[in-house]
């Protein structure tokens, strides 16, 4: 499947995938997509950097992506970030 086709498919299923995330995963997704590091995110959320990394890996697995850039696209599509923030 071409990358453009895969992206179009991903956008159609984002609402269902996003709904499967925990509240904490959504918080971590928003912070990481906005450019925060694991350390910065952990300080803001009151958890350890390793826990943020654990959430990041769970997010990537649940959402079927491999990079922070792809997570950011999903966060924008889900309305967590304005498109101009990317």
N, C-alpha and C positions, 0 to 999 in steps of 0.2 A: 504494500500500500504506500502511495506517495505521501510525503510529509504533509502536503497541503490537505490531502484527504484525511489523514490521521488527525490533523488539527481540527478540521471541521467536525469529525466524529467526536472528538474530545469535548468540544464546546456544547454539543447536544446533551452529553451525559454529565456535564459538570454539576448541574443542580442536584442530581441524585447522589453523586459522589460527595459533594460538599455537605449534604444533609447527613451523611454517615459519619462525619467528623465530630469528635467531642468538642465541647466548648473550649477546653485548653488547647486542643490542636488548632482550632480556628484562631485563637489568640496568637499562638506561635506562628502560624502561617502569615497572619497580618504583619507581625513584627519582622519576620525574616524577609517577606516580600517588600517591606518598606526599606530594607537595607540594613537592619540591625544584625549585629553578630550574635553568636550564641551567648557570649558573655554579656553583651548589652541586654539581650532579651531576658536572660536569666535574672539579671539585676532588677529589671522592670517587673518581672512576674514573681520574684521571690523564690525562685527555684534554682537548682544548680545548672551550670552550663552543660553538663553531661545529660541532664534531663531534657534540656532544649534539643540537644543533638539526637536524643532518643525519639522525641516527638517529630523532629525533622525527618528522620529515617522512616518513621511510621507514616507520615504524610506522603512521602515519596512513594512508598509501597501502596498505600490505599488509593492514591490518585494516579498511579501508574506512570510516574515521571521519574527522570533521572537527575534533574538539575534544579538549582534554585531559580534559574530563569524560567523554567517550566512552571514551578510553583508560583512564581510571580504572575505569570500569565493567567493561571487559574484564579489567583486572588483578585486580579483585576476583573476577570470575567464574572466572578462571584460577587463583585461589588465591594470587596474589602478595601480596595485602593482605587483612587481615580486613575483613569488611563494616563493622565499627564504625569503621574508619579513614577511611571515605569521608565 
